[in-house]
Amino acid sequence: MRMFSAIWVLSLLLGATLSGQVPSRDLTLIRSRFLLSEGKNEEALSLLKSGKSDPVNQVQWQLTRAKAERGTGQTFESMETLNSILTESPASVSFELALCAVELKDYESAILFLEKHLSCPDHFTELEIKKEEAFSSLDDNPLWKRLWQRDWYTQEENGLAEARYLIKDGHYSEAIGILDGIAQDTRVHAVALFQKGRALLGNKQERQARELFRESINSARQNTRLLDEMAAFFDSVSMPDLAVQVVNQLLLIDPTNPNYLIYRAIQRIEASSESVARNEIGWLSDAGISSNDLLFQAGLRYRKSDPERAADFLTRAIDAGTLDARYYFERGALRCRNNKVGEGLDDLAMSLDINPNQPELYLVRGGFRLEAGDQEGACYDWRKAFEMGNGHAADLLAKHCR
């Protein structure tokens, strides 16, 4: 019953005439960041060039502009923009500069920028850095190898990395033993509290886990990466009260982040807070984020925790009449994963009709076809994905196809 209530509230709100309450000076940045997240780099850059940043948002404005410039192939211009804010945000900016340098094949500069990033207290973990596909071109570079021979991480950070692996593998008690050894006065203490809460939850100790989760939220302060991780986790384990608290905290830190605005709007719709949600939808509407965008994001939010609800949101986005390849891709994949393979493959085919240049779709559809016993169709899809530059397809072709 709750699912239908949430959708009814969303329909009511999206059909209303809404007026936003975000200050007008923020709307351009919110819209630009949303366009950037959608891969619409040229639109985002044009909007930023025609607008004017508020001094409060200057660093975020320039960082968004730099990402849009790199996305449109203006890598030298991106580096100039980034250098103008390097002192204000050294960790995030030096990391972006490293990505630019790799794109220009200036590997020596890329390593130097990464060294600067790793020297910052709020650096990424080794796993986060090495997961960045752009850095795969450095794998055989001697400078890259020497970079990782240095000890960039504290004993506590290394302990956290080990605990994460243990939690992922279900070894909760061992993880708790490691996390208990991390001193309270270290800067990673909030992370340790959160990870210990996860381990306790894995051991079915929900009350104790919740206590640690609340403590870790209060201790996180400006750590947006930790808070982002918390929000996603609380959502995945159906703890909406904690998720709301985290997203509210994130919006105090970064009020022009469209993902946070969208996320909170969906949360409030789910809680049937109609009058409050009406304001949230208004802000998004004034920033050029349509009702279909919100429905799509709601579908993405529930695709793992509640596939039926996710499918309903995606169907509403599709039925609104906008032909968007992403909507059909996500609903098709969702249907295939939930034993509606025929309908799912129809959706995936429709997505390709709208946008044929989707190597990831071919890769995913190949897997579904193989599960359905269509090896020939699977191999066709993986060849298409490989031809479009998807490296993962090569392994699948070697394993399953002649």
Phi, psi and omega per residue, in radians:
M1 nan -0.623 -3.121
R2 -1.070 -0.658 -3.113
M3 -1.050 -0.823 -3.103
F4 -1.181 -0.626 3.107
S5 -1.089 -0.768 -3.129
A6 -1.115 -0.745 -3.125
I7 -1.163 -0.672 3.120
W8 -1.094 -0.772 3.122
V9 -1.076 -0.755 -3.139
L10 -1.077 -0.759 3.133
S11 -1.065 -0.756 3.135
L12 -1.074 -0.783 -3.091
L13 -1.196 -0.724 -3.085
L14 -1.257 -0.352 3.111
G15 -1.500 -0.125 -3.073
A16 -1.499 2.786 3.008
T17 -1.509 2.102 -2.964
L18 -2.083 2.574 3.049
S19 -2.143 2.298 -3.050
G20 -1.437 2.868 3.134
Q21 -2.195 0.156 3.036
V22 -1.313 2.330 3.097
P23 -0.930 2.443 -3.026
S24 -1.020 -0.511 -3.111
R25 -1.173 -0.317 -3.140
D26 -1.562 -0.371 -2.970
L27 -1.095 -0.683 -3.133
T28 -1.098 -0.729 -3.123
L29 -1.216 -0.729 3.095
I30 -1.042 -0.831 -3.138
R31 -1.093 -0.746 -3.129
S32 -1.105 -0.734 3.136
R33 -1.173 -0.613 3.086
F34 -1.153 -0.797 3.112
L35 -1.039 -0.692 3.127
L36 -1.101 -0.721 3.127
S37 -1.167 -0.390 3.112
E38 -1.553 -0.010 -3.109
G39 1.403 0.212 -3.129
K40 -1.648 1.236 -3.006
N41 -1.170 -0.716 -3.111
E42 -1.123 -0.742 3.097
E43 -1.082 -0.774 -3.128
A44 -1.080 -0.778 -3.109
L45 -1.139 -0.743 3.116
S46 -1.042 -0.736 -3.137
L47 -1.133 -0.730 -3.134
L48 -1.183 -0.654 3.139
K49 -1.190 -0.546 -3.101
S50 -1.524 -0.221 -3.116
G51 -1.780 -3.015 -3.122
K52 -2.400 2.284 -3.084
S53 -1.384 2.554 3.003
D54 -1.421 2.445 -3.125
P55 -0.921 -0.595 -3.133
V56 -1.116 -0.579 -3.066
N57 -1.831 0.287 -3.009
Q58 -1.001 -0.800 -3.086
V59 -1.129 -0.806 -3.138
Q60 -1.140 -0.655 3.107
W61 -1.045 -0.875 -3.101
Q62 -1.182 -0.643 3.108
L63 -1.141 -0.728 3.087
T64 -1.115 -0.756 3.121
R65 -1.073 -0.742 3.141
A66 -1.081 -0.718 3.124
K67 -1.151 -0.677 3.103
A68 -1.162 -0.671 3.105
E69 -1.108 -0.785 3.108
R70 -1.119 -0.643 3.138
G71 -1.176 -0.385 3.109
T72 -1.768 0.218 3.088
G73 1.488 0.088 -3.134
Q74 -1.652 1.138 -2.970
T75 -1.235 -0.669 3.107
F76 -1.113 -0.741 3.106
E77 -1.103 -0.651 3.105
S78 -1.069 -0.732 3.141
M79 -1.151 -0.655 3.086
E80 -1.093 -0.767 3.125
T81 -1.094 -0.757 -3.131
L82 -1.134 -0.710 -3.134
N83 -1.080 -0.447 -3.130
S84 -1.249 -0.297 -3.115
I85 -2.166 0.250 -3.074
L86 -1.050 -0.716 -3.096
T87 -1.244 -0.486 -3.127
E88 -1.330 -0.567 -3.092
S89 -2.505 1.240 -2.973
P90 -1.099 -0.632 -3.070
A91 -1.189 -0.957 -3.088
S92 -1.212 -0.649 -3.096
V93 -1.253 -0.723 3.125
S94 -1.121 -0.585 3.092
F95 -1.161 -0.761 3.096
E96 -1.112 -0.661 3.099
L97 -1.113 -0.641 3.089
A98 -1.101 -0.700 3.107
L99 -1.116 -0.715 3.095
C100 -1.085 -0.797 -3.109
A101 -1.091 -0.708 3.094
V102 -1.072 -0.727 3.141
E103 -1.079 -0.581 3.115
L104 -1.505 0.057 -3.113
K105 1.074 0.447 3.040
D106 -1.670 1.353 -2.976
Y107 -1.198 -0.567 3.121
E108 -1.107 -0.778 3.106
S109 -1.149 -0.647 3.127
A110 -1.033 -0.755 3.125
I111 -1.134 -0.694 3.126
L112 -1.110 -0.719 3.102
F113 -1.149 -0.660 3.098
L114 -1.168 -0.636 3.066
E115 -1.060 -0.739 3.106
K116 -1.111 -0.736 3.119
H117 -1.071 -0.816 -3.094
L118 -1.185 -0.370 3.106
S119 -1.364 -0.240 3.129
C120 -1.409 2.499 -3.135
P121 -1.052 -0.578 -3.098
D122 -1.692 0.702 3.126
H123 -1.248 2.819 3.073
F124 -1.296 2.816 3.029
T125 -1.266 2.829 3.107
E126 -1.037 -0.689 3.135
L127 -1.097 -0.755 3.140
E128 -1.085 -0.689 -3.130
I129 -1.215 -0.809 -3.067
K130 -1.278 -0.303 3.055
K131 -1.307 -0.281 3.132
E132 -1.214 1.997 -3.010
E133 -1.023 -0.583 -3.098
A134 -1.032 -0.541 -3.084
F135 -1.410 -0.080 3.124
S136 -1.106 -0.433 3.115
S137 -1.221 -0.174 -3.135
L138 -1.676 -0.039 -3.000
D139 -0.924 -0.688 -3.087
D140 -1.693 0.110 -3.106
N141 -1.420 2.224 -3.131
P142 -1.008 -0.624 -3.139
L143 -1.129 -0.664 3.097
W144 -1.117 -0.756 -3.140
K145 -1.136 -0.711 3.123
R146 -1.170 -0.593 3.133
L147 -0.995 -0.738 -3.062
W148 -1.532 0.004 2.999
Q149 -1.436 -0.259 3.118
R150 -1.490 2.664 -3.079
D151 -1.615 1.622 -3.077
W152 -1.541 -0.299 -2.984
Y153 -1.997 2.500 3.135
T154 -1.287 2.931 3.101
Q155 -1.031 -0.665 3.138
E156 -1.157 -0.712 3.128
E157 -1.133 -0.703 3.089
N158 -1.135 -0.639 3.080
G159 -1.125 -0.695 3.100
L160 -1.086 -0.749 3.131
A161 -1.067 -0.737 3.122
E162 -1.139 -0.712 -3.140
A163 -1.113 -0.666 3.110
R164 -1.035 -0.783 3.129
Y165 -1.095 -0.721 -3.136
L166 -1.127 -0.728 3.116
I167 -1.120 -0.736 3.126
K168 -1.043 -0.623 -3.134
D169 -1.561 0.049 3.086
G170 1.470 0.225 3.126
H171 -1.633 1.239 -2.946
Y172 -1.220 -0.736 -3.096
S173 -1.140 -0.689 3.093
E174 -1.105 -0.714 3.125
A175 -1.096 -0.728 3.141
I176 -1.074 -0.679 3.110
G177 -1.037 -0.736 3.117
I178 -1.186 -0.781 -3.072
L179 -1.174 -0.563 3.093
D180 -1.143 -0.358 -3.125
G181 -1.497 -0.051 3.138
I182 -1.520 2.136 -3.027
A183 -1.119 2.606 -3.083
Q184 -1.230 -0.398 -3.059
D185 -1.593 0.150 3.122
T186 -1.523 2.772 -3.103
R187 -1.267 -0.212 3.129
V188 -1.730 0.189 -3.076
H189 -1.064 -0.698 3.137
A190 -1.089 -0.656 3.098
V191 -1.136 -0.737 -3.138
A192 -1.104 -0.691 3.106
L193 -1.075 -0.772 -3.137
F194 -1.109 -0.786 -3.129
Q195 -1.152 -0.633 3.093
K196 -1.159 -0.662 3.059
G197 -1.042 -0.737 3.089
R198 -1.053 -0.746 -3.130
A199 -1.147 -0.733 3.105
L200 -1.101 -0.694 3.104
L201 -1.102 -0.673 3.070
G202 -1.095 -0.505 3.093
N203 -1.548 0.216 3.103
K204 1.173 0.490 3.100
Q205 -1.872 1.233 -2.971
E206 -1.165 -0.715 -3.104
R207 -1.062 -0.831 3.121
Q208 -1.143 -0.645 3.128
A209 -1.097 -0.769 -3.140
R210 -1.075 -0.671 3.110
E211 -1.054 -0.763 3.131
L212 -1.214 -0.645 3.113
F213 -1.057 -0.791 -3.138
R214 -1.109 -0.709 3.123
E215 -1.134 -0.700 -3.125
S216 -1.186 -0.633 3.088
I217 -1.079 -0.811 -3.129
N218 -1.147 -0.478 -3.104
S219 -1.562 -0.200 -3.016
A220 -1.206 -0.520 3.130
R221 0.940 -2.011 -3.069
Q222 -1.679 0.217 -3.065
N223 -1.387 1.491 -3.066
T224 -1.179 -0.560 3.131
R225 -1.135 -0.707 3.085
L226 -1.170 -0.778 -3.126
L227 -1.119 -0.664 3.055
D228 -1.032 -0.797 3.137
E229 -1.095 -0.728 3.117
M230 -1.058 -0.824 -3.089
A231 -1.015 -0.795 -3.134
A232 -1.125 -0.696 -3.113
F233 -1.194 -0.828 -3.116
F234 -1.074 -0.591 3.092
D235 -1.172 -0.712 -3.074
S236 -1.216 -0.452 -3.118
V237 -1.856 0.285 3.069
S238 1.004 0.965 3.001
M239 -2.095 1.215 -3.010
P240 -1.111 -0.518 3.131
D241 -1.087 -0.743 3.115
L242 -1.257 -0.646 3.125
A243 -1.072 -0.750 3.110
V244 -1.062 -0.783 -3.136
Q245 -1.052 -0.731 -3.118
V246 -1.180 -0.787 -3.106
V247 -1.143 -0.662 3.061
N248 -1.057 -0.696 3.121
Q249 -1.178 -0.699 3.115
L250 -1.093 -0.673 -3.122
L251 -1.240 -0.458 3.023
L252 -1.184 -0.607 -3.140
I253 -1.381 -0.732 -3.024
D254 -2.360 1.350 -3.001
P255 -1.273 -0.169 3.133
T256 -1.780 0.222 3.131
N257 -1.417 1.954 -3.077
P258 -1.139 -0.525 3.128
N259 -1.100 -0.679 3.126
Y260 -1.201 -0.719 3.117
L261 -1.085 -0.773 3.120
I262 -1.110 -0.784 -3.095
Y263 -1.066 -0.788 -3.108
R264 -1.201 -0.634 3.103
A265 -1.060 -0.767 3.137
I266 -1.129 -0.720 3.119
Q267 -1.043 -0.753 -3.091
R268 -1.263 -0.584 3.037
I269 -1.092 -0.756 3.128
E270 -1.086 -0.580 3.133
A271 -1.466 0.049 -3.134
S272 1.021 0.550 3.065
S273 -1.488 1.337 -2.930
E274 -1.048 -0.837 -3.052
S275 -1.172 -0.672 3.118
V276 -1.227 -0.762 3.140
A277 -1.102 -0.576 3.119
R278 -0.999 -0.720 3.095
N279 -1.135 -0.739 -3.137
E280 -1.038 -0.814 -3.126
I281 -1.115 -0.622 3.107
G282 -1.078 -0.768 3.107
W283 -1.030 -0.797 -3.118
L284 -1.138 -0.716 3.133
S285 -1.084 -0.770 3.135
D286 -1.145 -0.452 3.105
A287 -1.533 0.126 3.080
G288 1.419 0.328 3.106
I289 -1.748 1.949 -2.937
S290 -1.341 2.942 3.080
S291 -1.077 -0.623 3.103
N292 -1.117 -0.690 3.095
D293 -1.028 -0.735 -3.120
L294 -1.179 -0.746 3.090
L295 -1.050 -0.725 3.129
F296 -1.105 -0.788 3.130
Q297 -1.110 -0.620 3.079
A298 -1.111 -0.699 3.082
G299 -1.062 -0.748 3.121
L300 -1.117 -0.636 -3.084
R301 -1.087 -0.667 -3.013
Y302 -1.773 0.100 -3.018
R303 -1.112 -0.474 3.112
K304 -1.661 -0.790 -3.033
S305 -1.391 -0.539 -3.105
D306 -2.611 1.409 -3.060
P307 -0.999 -0.623 -3.130
E308 -1.126 -0.768 3.110
R309 -1.133 -0.730 3.116
A310 -1.032 -0.776 -3.135
A311 -1.088 -0.659 3.115
D312 -1.111 -0.767 3.115
F313 -1.117 -0.769 -3.141
L314 -1.123 -0.664 3.114
T315 -1.120 -0.704 3.097
R316 -1.112 -0.675 3.096
A317 -1.111 -0.720 3.136
I318 -1.197 -0.749 -3.097
D319 -1.189 -0.302 3.110
A320 -1.183 -0.265 2.984
G321 1.829 -0.078 3.105
T322 -1.494 2.164 3.114
L323 -1.414 1.840 -3.128
D324 -2.272 2.097 -3.079
A325 -1.024 -0.580 -3.096
R326 -1.124 -0.670 -3.099
Y327 -1.079 -0.792 -3.129
Y328 -1.234 -0.639 3.112
F329 -1.048 -0.893 -3.076
E330 -1.160 -0.729 3.130
R331 -1.203 -0.651 3.117
G332 -1.099 -0.803 3.121
A333 -1.107 -0.695 3.131
L334 -1.094 -0.787 3.136
R335 -1.119 -0.739 3.128
C336 -1.076 -0.703 -3.132
R337 -1.210 -0.340 -3.096
N338 -1.972 0.639 2.969
N339 1.124 0.483 3.008
K340 -2.069 1.040 -2.945
V341 -1.117 -0.737 -3.126
G342 -1.035 -0.876 3.118
E343 -1.128 -0.668 -3.131
G344 -1.122 -0.772 3.127
L345 -1.147 -0.584 3.052
D346 -1.082 -0.744 3.107
D347 -1.101 -0.743 -3.130
L348 -1.132 -0.659 3.089
A349 -1.128 -0.687 3.112
M350 -1.130 -0.679 3.108
S351 -1.059 -0.714 3.112
L352 -1.220 -0.545 3.060
D353 -1.095 -0.656 -3.137
I354 -1.307 -0.736 -3.123
N355 -2.478 1.717 -3.090
P356 -1.215 -0.298 -3.048
N357 -1.601 1.258 -3.123
Q358 -2.362 1.392 -3.137
P359 -1.030 -0.613 -3.139
E360 -1.130 -0.652 3.129
L361 -1.108 -0.776 3.109
Y362 -1.046 -0.702 3.134
L363 -1.087 -0.828 -3.113
V364 -1.171 -0.785 -3.107
R365 -1.109 -0.591 3.084
G366 -1.030 -0.708 3.113
G367 -1.120 -0.737 3.118
F368 -1.152 -0.682 3.127
R369 -1.135 -0.682 3.116
L370 -1.112 -0.755 3.120
E371 -1.063 -0.548 -3.136
A372 -1.464 0.024 3.107
G373 1.563 0.147 -3.133
D374 -1.746 1.360 -3.098
Q375 -1.159 -0.672 -3.138
E376 -1.084 -0.768 3.106
G377 -1.137 -0.661 3.125
A378 -1.104 -0.771 -3.128
C379 -1.148 -0.648 3.078
Y380 -1.036 -0.820 -3.117
D381 -1.118 -0.743 -3.117
W382 -1.181 -0.580 3.068
R383 -1.135 -0.722 3.106
K384 -1.092 -0.755 3.125
A385 -1.078 -0.732 3.140
F386 -1.129 -0.753 3.119
E387 -1.065 -0.504 3.139
M388 -1.539 0.047 3.030
G389 1.751 0.174 3.118
N390 -1.434 1.971 -3.068
G391 -1.191 -0.513 -3.119
H392 -1.146 -0.459 -3.103
A393 -1.121 -0.515 -3.109
A394 -1.059 -0.738 3.140
D395 -1.133 -0.711 3.141
L396 -1.174 -0.674 3.091
L397 -1.100 -0.759 -3.121
A398 -1.143 -0.587 -3.069
K399 -1.434 -0.643 -2.975
H400 -2.024 -0.243 -2.982
C401 -2.197 2.682 3.111
R402 -1.395 nan nan
